[in-house]
């Protein structure tokens, strides 16, 4: 077979120092392009999340490595970049008119999570080791958005600040029938900027998990059994959905979409829990350098540690493995990544 022939032709020393960077979570991605200093995932094909990170986190100083996927169309990105300061998209009045007053009030609502202790993480052996061990965390009271931040809400932010719109918005306009879908194609910095504009912040990882599971250590927001009717995951719909769709999947505090729909950026760096049995290498930021087309075809790369941390994503998504939607599951990515399954919600102290 040609594939086996190519593998046999590899220098044994090269093969020894290169490795596949895979995990068990199936998602889709990958076409990547750098726009305004941020790396965006825009085209899709079956790939594993860990492999996505490895293929995507190449050395951006190498001009030839700036785009790492065949057949991508960068016209969208170029147009988006050129128009970021033009009068496209919505005016403040137009953005406000996207929804009714009642709809805005509902989408902007927050839920108060009471102070106290809760169980964070898990001891389950079949869970990713990065989620080990289960431990008690005590938090002050805080507030968290009842819903994921929607396209409509993000449009108000763009109209008020001139922030660049997500790459899947054509001419700065929200895709058809997606006003109340969670905003996606936003990186961690975009999410943080929105939160600051809204007078809020991103939730900490601990806040997010308590809001998702309550105090009894449950595996999913509704209990300990996976139920595909309660969430949007693993292509059971084929796209994101309105943020108020899954009312039977709310958390003990009534928070929506804490499992599935889109992965959620939180404030924290991806760091080990105290006493974890996870390998230290998991938490080290890495870039993957591919030296030639043959290696790229074989998904082989040299992993190089860098002095930067990943950011945590929580909740799983419509593209992910259902078990990545567990309340304790920790995903992670570079903060300048954006994808059609990355979104966010905001939080604030209880006094606000």
NORZIVEN-V307160 format. One record per pair of residues at least 6 apart in sequence whose ideal C-beta (glycine too) atoms are under 6 Angstrom apart, sorted by sequence separation. I is the first residue (numbers start at 1). J is the second residue. If there is no record, write none. Layout:
[[I:J] [I:J]]
//
This chain:
[[59:65] [195:201] [218:224] [250:256] [272:278] [290:296] [32:39] [33:40] [58:65] [158:165] [165:172] [195:202] [251:258] [222:230] [228:236] [316:324] [32:41] [122:131] [212:221] [232:241] [316:325] [121:131] [123:133] [192:202] [30:41] [31:42] [123:134] [272:283] [290:301] [29:41] [31:43] [121:133] [122:134] [271:283] [55:68] [121:134] [243:256] [270:283] [288:301] [289:302] [121:135] [243:257] [119:134] [120:135] [231:246] [288:303] [28:44] [230:246] [30:47] [120:137] [168:185] [286:303] [287:304] [28:46] [29:47] [167:185] [230:248] [231:249] [312:330] [313:331] [117:136] [166:185] [230:249] [286:305] [287:306] [166:186] [312:332] [313:333] [117:138] [240:261] [284:305] [285:306] [27:49] [30:52] [240:262] [310:332] [319:341] [29:52] [151:174] [285:308] [25:49] [32:56] [285:309] [311:335] [317:341] [23:48] [115:140] [285:310] [22:48] [23:49] [115:141] [23:50] [114:141] [151:178] [152:179] [222:249] [233:260] [22:50] [151:179] [231:259] [232:260] [21:50] [22:51] [43:72] [113:142] [154:183] [231:260] [232:261] [150:180] [151:181] [221:251] [112:143] [34:66] [151:183] [21:54] [110:143] [111:144] [33:67] [148:182] [149:183] [110:145] [111:146] [32:68] [161:197] [109:146] [157:194] [221:258] [31:69] [214:252] [221:259] [30:69] [212:251] [220:259] [107:147] [157:197] [269:309] [270:310] [31:72] [33:74] [35:77] [211:253] [270:312] [107:150] [33:77] [211:255] [268:312] [36:81] [35:81] [212:258] [266:312] [266:314] [263:313] [264:314] [264:315] [263:315] [99:152] [98:152] [263:317] [262:317] [259:315] [260:316] [258:315] [261:318] [182:240] [208:266] [144:203] [181:240] [95:155] [95:156] [182:243] [205:266] [180:242] [270:332] [180:243] [203:266] [204:267] [205:268] [95:159] [202:266] [204:268] [90:155] [142:207] [202:267] [260:325] [259:325] [92:159] [144:211] [263:331] [90:159] [137:206] [191:265] [89:165] [188:265] [184:262] [240:318] [263:341] [262:341] [263:342] [265:344] [84:164] [182:262] [264:344] [98:179] [262:343] [88:171] [89:172] [233:316] [88:172] [233:318] [120:206] [232:318] [80:167] [233:320] [234:322] [120:209] [233:322] [118:210] [233:325] [150:243] [148:243] [147:243] [226:322] [113:210] [118:215] [113:211] [119:217] [208:314] [205:312] [219:326] [146:255] [147:256] [148:257] [213:327] [212:327] [188:311] [40:167] [113:253] [207:347] [111:253] [133:275] [111:254] [111:255] [132:276] [203:347] [132:277] [200:346] [188:335] [129:277] [130:278] [198:346] [200:348] [38:187] [129:278] [187:336] [187:337] [187:338] [195:346] [121:273] [130:282] [186:338] [185:338] [191:344] [185:340] [184:340] [184:342] [184:343] [183:343] [182:343] [148:343] [149:344] [149:345] [131:328] [148:345] [131:330] [130:330] [145:345] [145:346] [144:347] [142:347] [143:348] [122:328] [121:328] [142:349] [143:350] [142:350] [141:350] [59:287] [58:287] [57:287] [58:288] [59:289] [57:288] [58:289] [54:288] [112:350] [54:301] [20:299] [18:300] [18:302] [6:294] [28:319] [27:319] [27:320] [25:320] [26:321] [25:321] [39:336] [38:336] [39:337] [40:338] [41:339] [25:324]]
//
